[in-house]
Amino acid sequence: MYSMTVSHHFLMAHTLAGAVFGPAQRLHGATLVVEAEFRRAKLDENGVICDFTAALELVKEVVAPFDCRNLDELPEFRGQNTTSEFLAGEIHHRLARRIREGALGPGSETSIAALKVTLRESPVAWAAYDAPIA
């Protein structure tokens, strides 16, 4: 399986409900680095998985609604602990939907086989969601 990865970042704030989160139960912010690894079994006719620029623009588009926002205020996240694990899965699902719609160019909707989304909270802590596109 071939893979290529693009990286972007976004700033967000949130609270996390539950004693397990300690001080993170209070409103706090973070700059999260999102890495999206696109995978396919065979390279296309140009010898690539997909266009790097198109992949990066897609990641930017998908995370834009979260950037510089308090995630607690977004209707789709009300009552949800927006942990890094949860957000990695949410970003994966949104990217996968756009890929299936052809956002990475002709043929990519069926040739991109899998996607891994990693959210880095710091140089020593990160979470990921890894699954097929279909």
Steps between C-alpha positions, in 0.01 A plus 500: 500500500635842404443798726550875506434741782414868523498705818317810617406648837209673664432679826202406713357522850276260690413348835494131581237354733605242756733476797746297289589823317611689813578865420395451136141514629552876493501691173842468339650540156739308282672516166448161340711374211295282268674251274303322231663192348339392172555140382446308181616166363627628164633836390303689236618559143716790625669284763327662798233419756334837449605859455668634818350846453147363456542280809627790711219729381246230587640465853492879544139509378389224737662648814408864422170483695696410817777759466502771768171368638375378833389151398248497787303765309468299176151344479632169362723456807257602777523247782800326339845481655713628213806298594786466255387144431146616421623787282735271305201279419278796412761649265553155344126460432477847344808445283378155393163644396669769288736243344201280406349811338810535280669791678848367416441477127362250251539140607617579852153429638559130436879473504576650842457189711566622853568808704671556834441825687740585781447794737812612684436684824870537576832343397435220752124437471272423206194299398395349168213343309586257220243334275410416140326769296206281400 
